[in-house]
Amino acid sequence: MKTDTDFHMAKGEGESSYINNSRLQRKALFETRQVIKKAVRELCPIVLPRNLVVVDLGCSLGENTFIFVSEVINAMSDHPLEVQFFLNDLPGNDFNYIFRSLESFKKMVAVEHKGGTLPPFYVAGLPGSYYTRLFPSQSVHLFHSSYCLHWRSQLPGELDVNAKTYLNKGNIYIANTTPLSVVKLYQQLFQMDLLLFLKLRYEELVFGGQMVLTFLGRKNEDVYKGDLNHLCGLLALSIQSLVQKGLVQEEKLNAFNLPVYGPSIDEVTAVVRKSELFHIRFAKLFESNWDPYDDSRGHVVQDSLQSGVNVAKSIRAVMEPLFMSHFGGSVLDELFKEYARNVAKHLQKEKTKYSVIVMSLQRR
Ligand SMILES: C[S@@+](CC[C@H](N)C(=O)[O-])C[C@H]1O[C@@H](n2cnc3c(N)ncnc32)[C@H](O)[C@@H]1O
């Protein structure tokens, strides 16, 4: 699978679809709504001519992108402006699903704003990688992206399966046995990707334009001790057990590395500062329970078996197409059952959370 064109979330409306398993990502939108609101309120008065251009990068196919759209509409309710939304994702995304849902979304928004002012809004889909230019120069006021920027544009060069150099054997991400040279490859690619992303968006934003970016990160400065490492480590363990059962070839596991990277806030701000293109208006890290249905703040997992199943479903909805193209569809049910068991065992010992970074940037 090519990460710059074919990558996408699990399609359809079935049990393992992204649509039915994106509560984790939805919670992040609610957590960051004040940051979005503030950016919109600041941008409205400076918009000339009188229409705002807003983009959701990596919109996927669920209702989450519409939650973002309605947050923006609500935030601009005092301003007599029109707004053009562009919903962006890779060409492999099911844009038709979004387009089919648009009419019912518009009706819902109209009902919500009955009696109040509803700014005229227009929605368009925009396929393409956000690691390429997507818009004409200085034509966008606000970029938003949620749960996307931890995905890399490609695999770190020397980890490429075609190179047949299995530098990270038995792992699928950075783990305790991952050589430092491989960690460096991941870090270099993260820095390159983020720098490129900033340069591209800088070109496309109007002067003073803003970005609200939310993505998975790392609380611990130690690159071996991130929450993503833990989560992917349990996934690698599950694939290893399929290798032992003869369901997956060991070489297939050795050749697989996830194109993700969870940076610390310091790593991110270092790249932004180095770029000299944006002011950092706001940056914070918040935590979110692995189990999307666990909204409790405490340190105890009430039902670790159920939480294991919930985590496995949410990860499957994101990873399924990627795993299907590498390992084949026939092993997926067994793999994610094993994963649910491994996550449950882990959560019994320790309640674990994602670290999510949200930052608000303003173009210089
Ligand atoms: C976990 S989903 C998040 C979707 C949505 N923002 C939400 O909050 O539910 C991540 C999305 O990022 C998209 N994505 C990953 N890399 C991308 C890229 N280079 N350009 C555009 N979209 C990308 C994926 O296709 C996927 O739809």
The ligand as an SDF file (V2000), in Angstrom:
LIG
                    3D

 27 29  0  0  0  0  0  0  0  0999 V2000
   -7.5570    8.6040   12.3500 C   0  0  0  0  0  0  0  0  0  0  0  0
   -8.1120    9.4250   10.9250 S   0  0  0  0  0  0  0  0  0  0  0  0
   -8.7090   10.9400   11.6140 C   0  0  0  0  0  0  0  0  0  0  0  0
   -9.8870   11.4240   10.8380 C   0  0  0  0  0  0  0  0  0  0  0  0
  -10.6200   12.6360   11.4010 C   0  0  0  0  0  0  0  0  0  0  0  0
   -9.7830   13.8110   11.4110 N   0  0  0  0  0  0  0  0  0  0  0  0
  -11.1800   12.3730   12.7650 C   0  0  0  0  0  0  0  0  0  0  0  0
  -10.8400   13.0990   13.6930 O   0  0  0  0  0  0  0  0  0  0  0  0
  -11.9760   11.4280   12.8970 O   0  0  0  0  0  0  0  0  0  0  0  0
   -6.6080    9.9490   10.1030 C   0  0  0  0  0  0  0  0  0  0  0  0
   -6.8680   10.4040    8.6790 C   0  0  0  0  0  0  0  0  0  0  0  0
   -5.6900   11.0370    8.1600 O   0  0  0  0  0  0  0  0  0  0  0  0
   -5.6140   10.7370    6.7990 C   0  0  0  0  0  0  0  0  0  0  0  0
   -4.2500   10.9840    6.3280 N   0  0  0  0  0  0  0  0  0  0  0  0
   -3.1140   10.3290    6.6980 C   0  0  0  0  0  0  0  0  0  0  0  0
   -2.0610   10.8280    6.0150 N   0  0  0  0  0  0  0  0  0  0  0  0
   -2.5450   11.8240    5.2180 C   0  0  0  0  0  0  0  0  0  0  0  0
   -1.9540   12.7130    4.2660 C   0  0  0  0  0  0  0  0  0  0  0  0
   -0.6430   12.6640    4.0080 N   0  0  0  0  0  0  0  0  0  0  0  0
   -2.7410   13.5980    3.6280 N   0  0  0  0  0  0  0  0  0  0  0  0
   -4.0820   13.6490    3.8680 C   0  0  0  0  0  0  0  0  0  0  0  0
   -4.7060   12.8240    4.7490 N   0  0  0  0  0  0  0  0  0  0  0  0
   -3.9460   11.9220    5.4100 C   0  0  0  0  0  0  0  0  0  0  0  0
   -6.0370    9.2700    6.7390 C   0  0  0  0  0  0  0  0  0  0  0  0
   -6.3980    8.8630    5.4500 O   0  0  0  0  0  0  0  0  0  0  0  0
   -7.1890    9.2590    7.7270 C   0  0  0  0  0  0  0  0  0  0  0  0
   -8.4190    9.4730    7.0970 O   0  0  0  0  0  0  0  0  0  0  0  0
  1  2  1  0
  2  3  1  0
  2 10  1  0
  3  4  1  0
  4  5  1  0
  5  6  1  0
  5  7  1  0
  7  8  2  0
  7  9  1  0
 10 11  1  0
 11 12  1  0
 11 26  1  0
 12 13  1  0
 13 14  1  0
 13 24  1  0
 14 15  1  0
 14 23  1  0
 15 16  2  0
 16 17  1  0
 17 18  1  0
 17 23  2  0
 18 19  1  0
 18 20  2  0
 20 21  1  0
 21 22  2  0
 22 23  1  0
 24 25  1  0
 24 26  1  0
 26 27  1  0
M  CHG  2   2   1   9  -1
M  END
$$$$
